[in-house]
Amino acid sequence: MHTRRTLLAAALVCAAGLPLAVRAAEAWPGRPITLVVPGAAGGSTDIPARLLAQKLAERLGQPVIVDNRPGAGGSIGASQVARAQPDGYTVLVGNTGSNAINYTAYKKLPYRSEDFIALTDMISFANVLVVPQASPVRSLDALLRAARQAPGKLAFSSAGVGQTTHLMGELLRERTGVDVVHVPYRGSAPATAAIVSGETQFMFDNLTASLVHIKAGKLHPIAVTGATREHELPEVPTATELGLPDFNKVGWMGFFLPAQTPPAVVHKLTDNLVAVLRDPEVVRRYRELGGRPGGMPQAQFTQLVDNDRRSWGALITSRQLQLD
């Protein structure tokens, strides 16, 4: 008994002497984790987040709760995490909008880029330049010719002002000088419906949203915006292959913690997220969604976020697209 008490006392003394960050990491996770999704249930961010939450819970032995906080271009959910305790139990499933575009797009934003620590990407999606199946346009050159022959007549739809589907159209304007009309809709579904019906003439649609219509023969793909061709559309060239410079933009979703989260907790969570993202079932399901599974190193993801914040910011400023 005496020996047991001595060993327990020694253990407590050793634990008390450990740095706070190390003790926090050793204790984490000691309770449920919340993934804050800045979008609606059933949306493009929510679906892959829920799949990952289930796998992460199994790995950590703690519940992982998905908390949907849609609104204001993702700003509501992002600001909630920015104000949360930096303890590793509140995680933002951010995206290109909430954690790159919004910093320039909105004149007033309730958070800053410095409020977050980027961990790793969850999934990325190329946009795909599509036209209605009935359109005579079948190539990028043909689309640009049609736009130049009828300035201000061709319209492209988007999921809303400031969304990547909008900004890709603005990037096309800037890179080629074509005069086309932007028609924003309230979300991806009505924007995609507009291009399917021929209400608009083209769109840089999220690959996930348009893939089902492409496979059904309702939309014709002209180009994808990633650096490489897409697994689901191997015959469709990239915009860069077709001569558009600096056009390899993709939409990404990834994980962020509040600033000041102990580094040991950051590393432990990141390692577990990457392990889940390597799970064969997660990889398969994400590819079925038309996306590329994430899991890049933290430094690489941080650089991607910073680069997109600067490049999208420069486009928004040059095109004078800032929102109130």
N, C-alpha and C positions, 0 to 999 in steps of 0.2 A: 504493500500500500504506500509505504514511504517513497519507494522508488518511482511508482506511478505519479504521485503528487509532484515529485521533483522534476520528472520529465515534462509534465503538463505545465508547470511553472516556467520551465526553460523554454518551452514552445511559445508561451504567451510573451515572454520577454523578447524572443527572436522576432515574433510577428510584430510587436510594437515597434521594433527597431527598423522594420522594412519601410522603404519609401511609400508614401500614400498611394502613388500611381500603381506600384506593384501590387499592393494589397487590394486596390480597386479592381485590377485585372484578374487577380486570383478569385475574387468574390463574384465577378461578372461571368455569366448572368445569374443573378440570384432571384429574379422575378420576371414577369412577362415583359416582352419587348413590343413596342408599338412602331409599326411602319406607317408613316403619314404619307398618303398618296394625294397629291394636289389635283385630283381629277375625280370624276364621277365613277361610281361602281359600274363595272362592266365595260369601262373605257380602255383605251389602248395602253395606259399605264397600269390600270388596276388588274387586268388579267394576268400579265406576267408577274406582277408583284404578289398576287395571291398564290400562284404556283410556287414561287420561291419561299413565301412565308411558311407554307406547309412543310417544305423540305428543311428549312432552317430550324423550325420548331423541333422536328424529329432529331436533328443533329445536336441541338443545344439542350434538349430536355426541358425547355420552357415554352409556354405559349407565345406565339408571335401574332399579334393582332394587327389587322389592316384597318386604318382609320382614314376614311375618305373625306378630304377637305377641298372640294372643288371651288372654283371662282377666281376672278381677277387674274386670269392667265397663269394660275398656279401660285399666285402671291399669297393667298390666304393660308394654304398649307405650308408654304415655305416659311412664312413669318412665324407660324406656330412653332416650328422646329427651331428657328433662330432664337426664340425666347425660352426654349425648354432647358431643363437642367442638363448640363454637359456630363452625363453619366453613362451614356451608351444605351439608354433604354428608350430613347425617342429618336427615330431614324427617318430622315426624309428620303422618299423615292423621288428625287428631283429629275428634271429633264432639260432639254435644250432651251425651252421657254423660261421656266422658273429660275434656272441657274446660269443662264447665259444671255438670252435675248432681253429679258425684263429689265436688266440694269440700265439699258439705254432706252428701251421702248417706253418706259413709264417715267414721267417727270418726278413723281413722288412714289417711292417704294419703301415699305416698312422694314426692309432688311438690306444688308450690303453683302457683297461677295466675301468680305472678311468675316462674316458671321458663321461661315461653314467650313468644315473640313471635308474634302472630297475623298471617298474611299475607293470605289471601283465602279465600272459600268455594269448595268444589269443586262441590257439588251439595246441594240441599235437597229435603226431602220433606214434604209435608203428611201428617198422619194423617187417616184417614177413619173416621168413625163408621159401623160396619156392624152389621147383624143377619142372622141366617140367612134364607135365601130363604123358608123355610116359616113364618117368624114373622109374626104378624098385625100387628106394629108396622111402620108405614111412614113415620113422621115423628118428629121430636124431641119434639113435644108428646105424642104417643102413648107414646113411651118413658118420658117423665117421669111421665105419668099411671099407667102400669103399675107403675113403681117406687114411687110413692106409695100405690097401692092395695094393694101387697104388700111392705111394708118388710122388708128383709133377705132377700128371695127372689130377686131378679134378680142374676145374676152376670156379671161381665165378665172376660174373659181378658186376659193380658198376656204379654209376652216375658220377664218376670222382675221381681222387686222392684227399684224404682229406675229401670227403663227408661221411656222416654217413653210407651210404651203403657200402663204402669201409672200414671204421673203424670197423664196426661190424664184417666183415670178418677177420680183423686183430685181433680183440678181441677173435674170435673163435680160431684162430691160437695160441694165447697166452694162453688161458684157457685150450686147449686140446692137443697142440703140433702137430696138424696135418700139413702136408706139402701140401698146396694147392696153386693154381696160381691165382693171381689177374688180371682181365682183365677190365681196366677202359674204359668207354665210355663217349661221350660228352653229358651228361645229362641223366635224368631218363628214357625218352621215349626209346632211343636206347638200354639202359641197360636192360630194361624190355623186349623189343623185342628180345634181345639175349637169355634170359632165356626161353621165350615162344617158340622160335624156336629150343631150344636144343643146341644152339651154346656154351653156358656155362652150367655147371651142377647144380649150385645152386646160390642163391642170397638172401641177406638180403634186401628185397625191401621195399620201403615205402608202407605202407598199402593202402594209397589212390591210388597209381599207380597200385598195383597188384590186388586190390579187384575185379575190373571188370573182370580180366582174371581168377581169382579163381572162381568167380560165373559162368563164361562161360565154366568152365571145362578145361582151357588151362594150369593152374598152380595148383600144389598141395601144400597146406600149411603144414608145419611140426611143426612150433613153432612161437609164437609171443614174442617180446622182452620187453613188458611192465611188470609192477609189477603184473597185473591181466589180466585175459583173456579179449578179446575184444568183445564188444557188437555185432559186425558184424560177428565174427567167434567164437561163444561160445564153439564150440567143439574142438578148437585148443588149446593145452596146452601152458603155458608160458615156456620159456627156463629154468627158475629157477625150475619149476616143474619137468623138465626133467633132472635136476642134474647139470646144468651149473651155477656155483657160480657167483654172482655179474654181472648178465647179463640182468638186468631190465633197459635197456637204451631205451629212447624214443627221438624222434625228436620233438622239440617244436618251436613255434613262439610266440613272445611276443613284448611288447611295451617298448621303451626306449626314454628318453629325454636327451638332453645335460646336462652335469654336470653344476652346478650353477643355474639351474632353481629354482626359488623360491619354497620353500616347500609347500606353500599354493596352488600354481598352480599345483604342482605335485599331491597333494592330490585330488584336484578338478577334474583333468583329470582322475586320477586312479579310483575315485568313479564313474565317468560317464562311463568309459570303462567297469568296472565290471557290472554296471547296464545293459548295452547293451548286454554283454555276458550272462546275465541271461534271456534275451528275449527268449520266447519259440520258435519263428521262427528261431532265430540264433542257438539255441541249436539243433533244428531239422535238420537244413541245415548242420551244422558242423558234426553231426553224420552221415548224409547221405554221407559226404565226407570220412567217415571212421576215423574221428578224435574225440578227446575228447574236448569238449568246455572248455575254460580256465576261468580265473577270480579269481585265487588264491590270497591271501593277498600279499601285496607288499613285506613284509619281507620274506615270504616263497618263492616267485619267485626269489628274490635276492639271497637267499641261493641256490636254484636250479641252477641258472646261475653260481654262484661261484663254486659249487660242480662239475658241468660238465666241467667248464674251467680247473679245477685241474685234474679230472680223465681222460678226453680226452687228456690233455697235457701230462700226465704221459705215456699214451699208445703211443702217437706220438713220444715221446722221446725214449722210450724203443725199439720201432720198427724202429727208425731212419727214420721217414716219413716226416721230415721237407722239405718244398718247398722253392725255391728261391723267 
